[in-house]
């Protein structure tokens, strides 16, 4: 098997029959795979037009059986070395035409459970393919304390040593890894692996019993009895914690051990507690020392040191070094944790749009690099569609900013900085759109930054405005509002008066009072410009704030 590759058999074992099952493997289950991509209906023609080899594992999302069969027949006309090796779809079991076309093309066909979440399946496959060869041995070959043990290996070893079924979850109850399931897997385990929440009645019971609180408080192994009426078997659960003291400890996740057809072994609680310590080291190692690829991606976006070795990054990530490219930033409107939890979904959609896309979470934002695209219009259309989907399907409200075209990888960090400028500005408030391009937002961004600069530096404040505000306050007047309307009407008194619903002569009187109070000439362009900037940057403190 080529270095750095994973076999189809290993991939299926990691996904588990709960999520995916093999329908047909014309070349056997030992075929090696190293790359994965997703494709939606609109992507299929472009995939066929691509030169060279296609990604070795394809996830078809939202593609019906007829379109899948047609695409497979066309794939069969390509050179064998340029065909995908594995196709994963939710329509595999429903269509003899799909099975026949896949077999004829020599492509392994895998059926994905209809309730499985594609973002979780895609993320799991990516983690599997990223594992080092030393981490991909059979479960029986793993030493529980081996330095190269990962969460997949730990789950398999723990299941073997306890006689149960294991799932390892993050603090938000998202499954990170799990052991193989058997026929005794209960409803909670199946739904958790499929990416869905457990039964609401059972989760309510766990909260009422204080299970989650007990797990969060310490290293106690909590024994949760079975609930036959909910199809829930007995399980043990322990928290994964970093540190021991309250001030230093940090919740990294949980390990759940479900009892199967046979009772758990007597020392299961002790083994589970030890596995918790191992899991804490694994997760902490991943947090403290991200992969080489992760470091390269963060450096590419300008978030991990200065400068980037473009040839090395391009070679490692298989990216073109020259444009056109696009950088998109997503910022939450509301809880930032929700966007962080959905970064995998954004990565999935980005990969469906361009399989060479790069996605990274930095702080409270998620960034996507599209190394190549056909048109800026298509990029904008995709981003707007994704923003809408996140709101409709995840109730996640985000803003997005697009930098395009970007002239190659050397300009990605600078483009991300420009995207942040847009996301930091009130563009959405002023335009009513939650998706903006740098070109669209340039005026708003620069004006917002200029206003902020003036507000932050008192020496740039015109002290004469205080006299204007004092007059408004003591005379119950609205000279500030009146002069702003005049300036916005470009000096057209009648237009400004109409907007204020006053007689033009009334406005003329007010403007003369402004000139007297401030000691300026409103016919002078420089006086008008300075006053306009000051009024915009420094809100009034009196009646004028209406």
PEVEN-V289147 format. One record per residue. N is the residue number from 1. RES is the residue in one letter. PSI is psi in whole degrees, 0 to 359 (999 if undefined). OMEGA is omega in degrees with one decimal (999 if undefined). Layout:
n=[N,N]
res=[RES,RES]
psi=[PSI,PSI]
omega=[OMEGA,OMEGA]
This chain:
n=[1,2,3,4,5,6,7,8,9,10,11,12,13,14,15,16,17,18,19,20,21,22,23,24,25,26,27,28,29,30,31,32,33,34,35,36,37,38,39,40,41,42,43,44,45,46,47,48,49,50,51,52,53,54,55,56,57,58,59,60,61,62,63,64,65,66,67,68,69,70,71,72,73,74,75,76,77,78,79,80,81,82,83,84,85,86,87,88,89,90,91,92,93,94,95,96,97,98,99,100,101,102,103,104,105,106,107,108,109,110,111,112,113,114,115,116,117,118,119,120,121,122,123,124,125,126,127,128,129,130,131,132,133,134,135,136,137,138,139,140,141,142,143,144,145,146,147,148,149,150,151,152,153,154,155,156,157,158,159,160,161,162,163,164,165,166,167,168,169,170,171,172,173,174,175,176,177,178,179,180,181,182,183,184,185,186,187,188,189,190,191,192,193,194,195,196,197,198,199,200,201,202,203,204,205,206,207,208,209,210,211,212,213,214,215,216,217,218,219,220,221,222,223,224,225,226,227,228,229,230,231,232,233,234,235,236,237,238,239,240,241,242,243,244,245,246,247,248,249,250,251,252,253,254,255,256,257,258,259,260,261,262,263,264,265,266,267,268,269,270,271,272,273,274,275,276,277,278,279,280,281,282,283,284,285,286,287,288,289,290,291,292,293,294,295,296,297,298,299,300,301,302,303,304,305,306,307,308,309,310,311,312,313,314,315,316,317,318,319,320,321,322,323,324,325,326,327,328,329,330,331,332,333,334,335,336,337,338,339,340,341,342,343,344,345,346,347,348,349,350,351,352,353,354,355,356,357,358,359,360,361,362,363,364,365,366,367,368,369,370,371,372,373,374,375,376,377,378,379,380,381,382,383,384,385,386,387,388,389,390,391,392,393,394,395,396,397,398,399,400,401,402,403,404,405,406,407,408,409,410,411,412,413,414,415,416,417,418,419,420,421,422,423,424,425,426,427,428,429,430,431,432,433,434,435,436,437,438,439,440,441,442,443,444,445,446,447,448,449,450,451,452,453,454,455,456,457,458,459,460,461,462,463,464,465,466,467,468,469,470,471,472,473,474,475,476,477,478,479,480,481,482,483,484,485,486,487,488,489,490,491,492,493,494,495,496,497,498,499,500,501,502,503,504,505,506,507,508,509,510,511,512,513,514,515,516,517,518,519,520,521,522,523,524,525,526,527,528,529,530,531,532,533,534,535,536,537,538,539,540,541,542,543,544,545,546]
res=[X,X,X,X,X,X,X,X,X,X,X,X,X,X,X,X,X,X,X,X,X,X,X,X,X,X,X,X,X,X,X,X,X,X,X,X,X,X,X,X,X,X,X,X,X,X,X,X,X,X,X,X,X,X,X,X,X,X,X,X,X,X,X,X,X,X,X,X,X,X,X,X,X,X,X,X,X,X,X,X,X,X,X,X,X,X,X,X,X,X,X,X,X,X,X,X,X,X,X,X,X,X,X,X,X,X,X,X,X,X,X,X,X,X,X,X,X,X,X,X,X,X,X,X,X,X,X,X,X,X,X,X,X,X,X,X,X,X,X,X,X,X,X,X,X,X,X,X,X,X,X,X,X,X,X,X,X,X,X,X,X,X,X,X,X,X,X,X,X,X,X,X,X,X,X,X,X,X,X,X,X,X,X,X,X,X,X,X,X,X,X,X,X,X,X,X,X,X,X,X,X,X,X,X,X,X,X,X,X,X,X,X,X,X,X,X,X,X,X,X,X,X,X,X,X,X,X,X,X,X,X,X,X,X,X,X,X,X,X,X,X,X,X,X,X,X,X,X,X,X,X,X,X,X,X,X,X,X,X,X,X,X,X,X,X,X,X,X,X,X,X,X,X,X,X,X,X,X,X,X,X,X,X,X,X,X,X,X,X,X,X,X,X,X,X,X,X,X,X,X,X,X,X,X,X,X,X,X,X,X,X,X,X,X,X,X,X,X,X,X,X,X,X,X,X,X,X,X,X,X,X,X,X,X,X,X,X,X,X,X,X,X,X,X,X,X,X,X,X,X,X,X,X,X,X,X,X,X,X,X,X,X,X,X,X,X,X,X,X,X,X,X,X,X,X,X,X,X,X,X,X,X,X,X,X,X,X,X,X,X,X,X,X,X,X,X,X,X,X,X,X,X,X,X,X,X,X,X,X,X,X,X,X,X,X,X,X,X,X,X,X,X,X,X,X,X,X,X,X,X,X,X,X,X,X,X,X,X,X,X,X,X,X,X,X,X,X,X,X,X,X,X,X,X,X,X,X,X,X,X,X,X,X,X,X,X,X,X,X,X,X,X,X,X,X,X,X,X,X,X,X,X,X,X,X,X,X,X,X,X,X,X,X,X,X,X,X,X,X,X,X,X,X,X,X,X,X,X,X,X,X,X,X,X,X,X,X,X,X,X,X,X,X,X,X,X,X,X,X,X,X,X,X,X,X,X,X,X,X,X,X,X,X,X,X,X]
psi=[136,146,142,6,165,144,158,322,315,321,315,323,322,320,328,149,342,324,315,145,143,129,315,141,86,328,10,169,357,10,143,139,144,341,151,146,159,154,135,171,318,343,341,314,320,324,319,329,345,140,155,191,141,161,150,334,125,131,114,116,122,16,122,172,318,314,324,315,317,317,319,323,322,325,324,342,348,162,140,324,344,7,155,158,331,134,128,128,156,1,9,322,351,349,111,329,321,316,318,318,321,316,317,325,354,26,128,137,126,129,129,135,139,332,357,143,125,324,324,319,314,315,320,318,317,318,320,314,338,351,144,158,327,344,359,18,170,156,322,344,351,136,129,330,11,140,337,8,135,183,327,310,320,318,318,316,316,319,318,322,344,341,14,192,135,141,138,126,156,179,343,14,26,131,127,324,160,161,173,145,157,191,345,6,130,180,319,316,314,314,325,317,325,357,10,160,155,172,132,324,320,319,323,319,317,320,319,323,350,21,313,321,318,321,322,330,329,199,21,138,115,129,115,116,165,159,87,326,339,6,45,122,168,146,157,146,142,147,152,115,146,118,169,325,155,322,333,339,154,132,120,346,198,156,126,131,107,134,134,217,332,153,152,153,151,328,20,320,318,317,321,320,320,320,327,318,320,315,321,319,320,311,319,321,320,323,320,329,78,162,162,319,317,320,319,318,315,321,322,320,1,22,7,72,167,142,157,136,94,312,321,316,316,319,317,323,1,53,149,145,343,163,190,145,168,143,127,135,140,128,140,145,94,204,124,332,328,322,319,320,337,8,328,324,320,319,320,312,322,320,330,324,314,119,347,14,157,128,139,139,128,115,230,9,159,134,144,132,125,101,340,147,162,324,150,327,319,324,313,319,319,316,315,321,318,318,319,317,319,324,318,322,336,358,37,117,121,160,153,146,140,129,114,141,150,128,68,176,331,340,3,314,317,322,321,321,321,321,319,324,320,316,334,347,165,39,313,321,324,330,341,4,139,7,125,149,162,319,317,325,357,312,312,317,310,317,318,320,322,316,317,320,316,316,324,347,99,331,346,359,135,113,344,337,331,324,321,316,324,319,314,319,317,337,8,42,177,50,324,313,319,315,328,318,320,317,321,335,14,38,7,105,315,317,318,318,320,319,329,349,45,165,144,322,327,317,321,320,315,320,324,322,319,314,321,315,316,342,41,171,111,356,351,121,321,320,317,317,313,316,320,315,315,317,323,322,329,97,148,161,5,217,340,350,27,999]
omega=[-179.3,178.2,175.7,-178.4,179.6,178.4,175.6,179.7,179.1,-179.4,179.6,178.6,179.5,-179.9,179.2,-178.4,176.0,-176.6,-172.2,178.1,-179.2,176.6,-177.4,176.6,-176.2,-178.7,179.3,-176.6,-178.8,177.8,-176.7,177.5,-179.0,-175.4,-179.4,177.2,175.6,-179.8,173.5,-174.7,-176.8,-177.2,-169.7,179.1,-179.3,179.0,-178.5,-179.2,-176.8,177.3,177.8,-174.7,174.2,173.7,-170.9,176.1,-179.6,172.8,179.5,-174.8,176.9,-179.9,-176.8,-173.5,-178.8,179.9,178.0,-179.8,179.0,-178.9,179.2,178.1,177.9,175.4,-179.7,178.0,178.7,173.4,-174.5,-178.8,-177.8,178.4,170.7,179.8,-176.9,175.5,178.1,-177.1,177.6,-179.1,-173.3,-175.5,-172.3,-170.2,172.8,-179.4,178.1,-179.1,-179.3,-178.8,179.1,-179.7,179.8,-179.8,-179.0,-177.1,176.4,-176.3,-178.4,178.3,178.7,-178.5,-175.6,-178.7,-179.6,177.9,-177.0,-179.0,178.5,178.5,-179.1,-179.7,179.8,178.9,178.5,178.4,178.3,-177.3,-179.6,-178.2,178.3,-179.8,-179.0,-178.9,-172.1,177.8,177.8,-176.6,-178.3,-179.2,-175.0,167.1,-175.7,-177.7,180.0,-176.9,-177.7,176.2,175.4,-176.2,176.4,-179.7,179.9,179.7,-179.8,-179.6,-178.9,177.8,-178.9,-175.2,-177.8,-177.5,179.6,178.6,-168.0,165.6,179.4,-173.4,176.2,-176.7,179.7,179.1,172.0,-176.1,178.1,-179.6,179.6,177.2,179.3,178.4,171.9,-173.7,-178.1,176.5,-175.5,-175.2,-178.7,-178.9,-177.3,-178.5,178.3,-179.4,178.6,176.6,178.7,174.7,174.5,-179.9,-175.2,179.4,-178.4,177.9,176.8,178.8,179.2,178.9,-179.6,178.8,-179.9,-177.9,-178.2,178.8,-179.6,179.4,-178.6,-173.0,-174.8,-176.2,179.1,171.3,-174.7,179.3,-177.7,-176.3,-179.4,174.8,-176.0,-178.2,177.6,-175.3,179.3,178.3,177.4,175.1,172.0,178.8,178.2,177.5,172.5,-172.8,174.0,-176.1,-175.4,-179.7,-179.0,-176.0,-174.3,-173.7,-179.7,-179.2,-179.2,-179.0,-179.7,171.8,178.8,-179.8,-179.5,174.6,179.8,-178.8,-179.6,178.5,174.6,179.5,-173.7,-176.8,-175.2,-179.2,179.9,178.6,-179.7,179.0,176.7,178.6,177.7,178.8,178.4,179.3,178.6,179.4,-179.7,-177.7,178.4,178.6,178.4,179.5,-175.5,-176.1,179.7,-177.4,177.1,178.9,-179.8,178.4,179.4,-179.8,179.9,177.2,178.8,179.1,177.1,-176.0,-177.5,179.5,-178.2,174.6,-179.8,176.4,-172.5,179.7,-179.2,179.8,-178.9,-179.7,-176.9,-177.0,179.8,-177.2,172.4,-176.3,-179.0,-176.7,0.5,177.9,177.6,175.0,-179.5,175.7,177.6,179.2,-177.8,166.0,-171.9,-175.7,-179.3,-178.0,-178.9,177.6,178.2,179.5,-178.0,-178.4,177.5,178.0,177.1,177.4,179.9,-179.9,178.6,179.2,175.6,179.9,176.4,-176.4,176.9,179.3,178.4,-177.2,-179.1,173.2,177.9,-176.5,-177.9,-174.7,176.9,-177.6,178.9,172.6,172.9,-174.6,179.6,177.7,-176.6,-178.9,176.5,179.6,-180.0,177.2,179.4,179.6,179.4,-178.8,179.2,178.6,-178.7,177.8,178.6,-179.7,179.4,179.2,-174.3,-175.1,-178.0,-175.7,-179.1,-178.0,-179.0,168.4,179.6,176.1,-175.0,171.6,-179.8,-2.4,175.2,-171.8,173.1,-173.6,-178.9,-176.2,-175.2,-178.7,177.7,178.6,177.6,177.7,178.0,177.2,178.8,178.0,178.5,-178.2,177.9,-174.7,179.6,-176.1,-176.9,-179.8,-174.8,-176.0,-177.4,179.9,179.2,174.8,-177.9,172.2,178.0,-179.0,-179.9,-169.6,-171.8,-178.0,-178.5,-178.2,-177.9,179.2,179.3,179.9,176.6,178.9,179.9,178.6,179.6,-178.6,-175.7,-176.2,-177.7,-178.8,176.7,179.7,176.1,-175.9,-178.7,179.0,178.6,178.0,179.1,179.7,178.8,178.2,179.2,-175.9,-175.0,-178.4,-177.9,-177.5,178.8,-179.0,179.7,180.0,-177.3,-177.7,175.7,178.2,178.1,-179.3,180.0,177.5,177.3,175.8,178.3,-174.0,-176.7,179.7,179.6,179.3,178.8,179.8,179.1,-178.2,175.5,177.4,178.6,-179.8,176.5,179.1,179.3,177.8,-179.0,-179.2,176.4,176.7,178.4,-179.8,-179.2,-177.8,-175.6,-177.6,-179.6,178.6,-176.6,172.4,179.3,-176.8,-178.3,176.3,179.6,-179.4,-179.9,-178.3,179.8,-180.0,-178.1,179.4,179.8,-174.9,-172.4,179.5,178.7,-177.3,-177.4,-178.3,-177.3,-177.4,-178.1,999]
